[in-house]
Amino acid sequence: MFYYVNSGLELITLTTQEFISEFLGKATTPKGIEPNHFYDPQTKLVYAWYSGKCVATSEYQYTPQEAEALLVELALENASNNGDGSIMFQPSPTKEALIADMSNYLEYCIDDESEHDLEFAAKIKQIIDSLKTSD
């Protein structure tokens, strides 16, 4: 599972496959819009689309678990770029890491004098509480 908070301050929970699909990136291919990177279990290679061409990223033959780990890493990198500003707190495979990230933000980035910041902090605290109490 992956957890993140979007710019609307909503907690989003995704399975690993949903996370990869959401954040891996898309490419325009001769077949239409497809994931920018993908694993082919027959060849055991990870491929990427570059300039409309499908190219193996290396000659290394991945196990399905290794390929999934690589695709997760690429999706995390793409999510961290956050070009559209849709992510408030970066995706994490653990609730604890997301809680730590949000707690750190509350400690160092909230102005106690600003009414807007205090409302924002209250919403973040609600999300932290829901993460702590959920399974």
N, C-alpha and C positions, 0 to 999 in steps of 0.2 A: 504494500500500500504506500501511496505517496500523499502527503498532506501539504497544502499551501493556502495562502490567503490572497484572494484577488483584490483588485483596487477598490472594489465595492465593499471591502471588509467582510467577505463571506468565506467561511472555511470550506475548502474543496477537498474531497477525498477521492482518490483514483486508484484503481488497480495498476499494477506495473504495466500491463498492456495498454490500458487507457492513457496512462501517463506518457508512454512512448508515442502513442498515436497523437496525443494532444500537443506535445512539445518537440517532437523530432524535426519538424519542418516539412514542408511540402515542396515538390518540384513539378514543373510542367514537363510532361514526358510525351512521347508519341501516343501513349495510351490515355492521356488526360492528366489530371492532378493526382500525384501519388506521393507516398513518403519519400523524402530525400535520401534516406538510407534504409536498407532492408537486408534481411538474412535469407539466403536460399538454402534450405536444408539438403537439397540434392547435391550441390557443389560444396556446401559447408563454408561458403564465402559470404562476406558482407559486401554489399554493393552500394554505390552512391551514384546519383545522377549529376553529371557535370556537363554543362553546355548541351543538354539534350541527349547525352550519351550515357549509357549505363556502364560503369567501370568498377571493377573489384577494388576495394580499398587497400588490399594487400593479398599476398598469396597464402597467408596463414589460414588454415582450415579450422574454423571455430566449432566448438560443441554448441548445442542450443543454449546452454547456460552462459557460456562465454559471450556468445553473440548478443544475448539479452542484456548482459552486463555492459557491453560496449554500446548498445543502443540506448540504454538508460543514461550512460555517461554523456553521450552526444545530446540526448534530450535535456539533461541537466544544464549542459553548456549553453544550449539554445535558449532555455528558459532564463538563464542568468543574464543573457543579453537583453531580454525584456524590452525590446524596441518599441512596443506599443504601450508600455506602461500598465499592462493588465495585471501584473503581479505585484502585490505589496510585500509579501514575505515569501522568499524562495522555497520551491518544493523541497521536501525532505522525506526520506524513507522512514523516519521515526518521528513520533509525536514529540519526544523529548527535545530533539534538535530544533523543531519549530517553536516549541515553548521557550527554549533558551534564546532563540533569535528574537522573538517578540518581547521577552523580558528585558533583553539587552536594549532594544529599541525604547522601551518604556523608561528605562533607567537613564539613558543618555540623550534621547532626542525629543523629549516632551517638555514644553515650557509650561511650568505650573501657573503662570500668569495668564495664559491664553485660554479663553473659554472653549475655542475650537479644539485646541490640543487636549483639554480635559475631557471633552466629549469623545474625541478620538481614542484617548487612553482608556476610557470606560468600555468602548466597544472591543478594544484589543484584550482587555482583562476578561470580558465575557467569553471571547474565543479561547483564551488560555484556560479558563475554568471548564469550558465544554470539552476541551482536549484532555484535561486531567481526569474528568469523570466518565469519558467514553471508553469503550473497550476497543 
